[in-house]
Amino acid sequence: MKIAVFGTGNVGDTIGSKLIELGHAVMMGSRTADNEKSIAFVAKHNGIAHSGTYADAAAFGEIIFNCTAGVGSIEALKMAGEQYLNGKVIIDLANSLDFSKGMPPTLTIANTTSLGEEIQKAFPQTKVVKALNTTWCGLMVNPAMINGGDHNTFICGNDEEAKEKVKDFLKAFGWLGKNILDLGDITKARGPEMYLPLWLSIYGATQNGAFNIKIVS
Amino acid sequence: MKIAVFGTGNVGDTIGSKLIELGHAVMMGSRTADNEKSIAFVAKHNGIAHSGTYADAAAFGEIIFNCTAGVGSIEALKMAGEQYLNGKVIIDLANSLDFSKGMPPTLTIANTTSLGEEIQKAFPQTKVVKALNTTWCGLMVNPAMINGGDHNTFICGNDEEAKEKVKDFLKAFGWLGKNILDLGDITKARGPEMYLPLWLSIYGATQNGAFNIKIVS
């Protein structure tokens, strides 16, 4: 499949590399076509990966992974252009963490809404699915790295078919079907997004980012 | 030990009953001395439990469990009176969930601060420890009910000695020492408190409130 990966940070690089490993054609999108990191990404995956502006990537991709920093996600998607996004699934991995006022970061969008919801509102003709924002990117594409892969990840969104597509990607990344919990519609993105302060505190207390939570009952 | 339990809801009743089972003397505090629920609590624990106003309970208790609804916690503590609280440990179990605008509830205090922090600020001469707010009350006092008791609970607060006391209570409730994660100072209360929307979404998706999370790495 032709896939757009928005964002040139660790998350975009990790997701893009995994998608290529799985045989997909990937274009990494960023603000400018000559972004150093996306050029390095293309060089690393010589001849298979592509890079371009957000608009180039959105036009290229049948599906979009939003791996931008959450504080800039809506602007990035606006730069891509609604005409290239409409009708498509946007898998939103972002967290709207604001580190500008020091530690701990706060969320720029929280409590009465969420980044996932705001993206869905801003682009009503897309199908937004919140996913994978609750773990370090290494675990996103390699859950088997810890606890035999037995721990949970969350999805939510308004479109059932879109969520099924995302589940298929997650399974291809190594997530066990029983551990992918569908929380419901896109308003449920508040849960996984507002979990971030706890994630950061656990990371701080344990000094290990390669952890996740497993629901036990 | 003489212990004040603030709040007459399920959490107060559950915590108070467990403390009595453990041999403590408990006074349940509420707005009025003739609160029906606290009178029923005393009747249930005939001759061992006590009830009174928040001020009565605070004067009685060497330590205070705040089991009030989070939206009213600071007011309840103000009604108790600083003179009866100063120097004492306040174990804050509350969540500032506002259900008044329908589902999902929002938090009245979040993101840039937390209820735990606000209680500590309002009563600077107390020692606030956030604890137990991340599970259904049945599990708070009976973690062995699920997964052999192997799942996590969080504490945080500014006073190390106070946190040690709280750990001792948690162990007496059945929590394994290795599963009580100290997140740090009271600002870390944002994590466990902002986890509530995810807790509610997991509960909604699974229709089972007797669950918890286990950190795996």
Interface residues (C-beta under 8 A of the other chain):
Chain A: P104 T106 L107 A110 N111 T112 I146 N147 D150 H151 F154 C156 L181 D182 L183 G184 T187 K188 R190 G191 P192 M194 Y195 L196 P197 L198 W199 L200 S201 I202 G204 A205 T206 N208 A210 F211 N212 I213 K214 I215 V216 S217
Chain B: P104 T106 L107 A110 N111 T112 I146 N147 D150 H151 F154 C156 L181 D182 L183 G184 T187 K188 R190 G191 P192 M194 Y195 L196 P197 L198 W199 L200 S201 I202 G204 A205 T206 N208 A210 F211 N212 I213 K214 I215 V216 S217
